[in-house]
Amino acid sequence: MKHHQGFSSLELLCSLAVLALLVALAVTQTGEALERARIGRVLSTLTESILVSNRAAVGSGATSVLCPVGADGLCNDASDWSGGWIAFADHDHDRALSDGDAVIGRYPAPGGGLRIYSNQGRPRLVLHPQGDSAGSNLTFTLCGPHGSASRAVISNGTALRGERVVGALPPQCQRS
């Protein structure tokens, strides 16, 4: 009786096909986990910037403002915060960063293809010395490049709530 050693071509091809499938699944899962981690990091940075600004407003008695920055490094009136944002003590009460205002922090663009949007009509978050914010609740939507999304909702009392978006993506996150 003859004994064969090694693998046949068919066995080798089947093993390689299974291995390729497992690698593809692992890469997909790893990419999604990394995207969720990046979104979590940005949510954490956003939360920190709001809490520090609120503390500065209460401690100094001056209104604090957070706003998205444009290419000039100053506040813009867009709902897209993907280019980063700035927090400052608004000593002259004009809701725009000017010479008399103190910068609390500059927060760079998140990178990695992540995009951040505030709800329409709320291009700034204004925090009063009493510890509250003006206007209605502010919702930030964070969109990942691979189809994941999360939201951060800030109430008038500056309570923060984060939630992962499940199901259909928000309109801001849908690519055209």
ABEGO torsion letter per residue (X at the ends): XBBBBEBBAAAAAAAAAAAAAAAAAAAAAAAAAAAAAAAAAAAAAAAAAAAAAAAAAAAAGBBBBBBBBBAAGBBBABABAAAEBBBBBBAAGAGBBBAABBBABBBBBAEGGBBBBBBBGBABBBBBAAGBBBEBBBBBBBBBAAGBBBBBBBBAAGBBBBBBBBEBBBAAABBX
